[in-house]
Amino acid sequence: MRIALIGLQREHTPPAGYGAVGRIVAGLAVALSRRVEVLTVVAKGSRVSPRSFEVPYVGRRGTPDPEHMARYANVLSRCDVVHNHDPEMIEWLEKYVATPVVTTLHTNRLPAASPTARFAYLSEFQARGLKHVGFAGWGRPIIMPPSLDRDTARSKDLLVLGQVRPEKGIVDACRLAAATGRRLILAGPLAHRNETWFAEVRSRFGGRLVHVGEVADPVRLLLLRTSAALLFLSRPAEPLGLVMLEAMSVGTPVLALDLGACSELVADGVSGFVRHDVESLAMTVDDLAYLRPDLVQKSVERFSEDVVVEEHLRLYRRVAQRSLLTMESAS
């Protein structure tokens, strides 16, 4: 079976720092390539290790070269299934590529696309919200936990890892840290046009707030390993929250609001705490010391390479079979 994976055309795969979609596609590409032939279609300059086909941005805002796009379509049409991760590519793929396509949605919104488009969902929450429109199967990420370094001391710091903007619950995270007397580390790029807002946040919460900017591995991994907990307080609800799984994979518990897929991922009282409001979460901080890192790490076993690769191979066989049945009925 030949699989083409398409990453976001505006981001590198994997990303140097921030970028959940790039991390998901890169991890899937490496794991799948051990079982099937994989072509990874990525933004120009990406560093993914399997066989890659670099293309310029081809979304609605781009102006792709027709000759280049004809070659692109020809390459994809020689695969058995195209697994797309860029919603802006759906319309183009359905128009120019003969191969059956399935798209993993990384948001809670259905893109403007053909009613025949097939989708892979990241979580039960996402599937419920979209009511299984075009549902083809599950497209969960692969998490490969590193071995726990028992000599690495944990601080009392709380960590937010990701883009710094209001929707990520930064103010709530600051409130929680202030209420518990903890320091809050923000590791991520400041979103464009949020400078004034963030300056006000800094002035309000003072020295307990430390913004280290965007971090790449291995600093990113070190922050996850040594923090007391990862905070995930995004509003509105997100369909997955990859960083929660990454934190738990190194034994770091998660404090999350009960929104989106959080209660699916975090086992309350085992791998972290899930509550309905920040005040209730603050009351759990002292209990973090009683959570066992090995049990926190164990909670991500269902996202292991073997489990997720089999899940994806079932998805690809289903998509290919449905496409074949559709062609036969049309003839």
Summary of the structure (lengths in Angstrom):
residues: 331
radius of gyration: 20.7
end to end distance: 24.5
largest distance: 69.4
contacts: 1103
relative contact order: 0.13
helix: 41%
strand: 18%
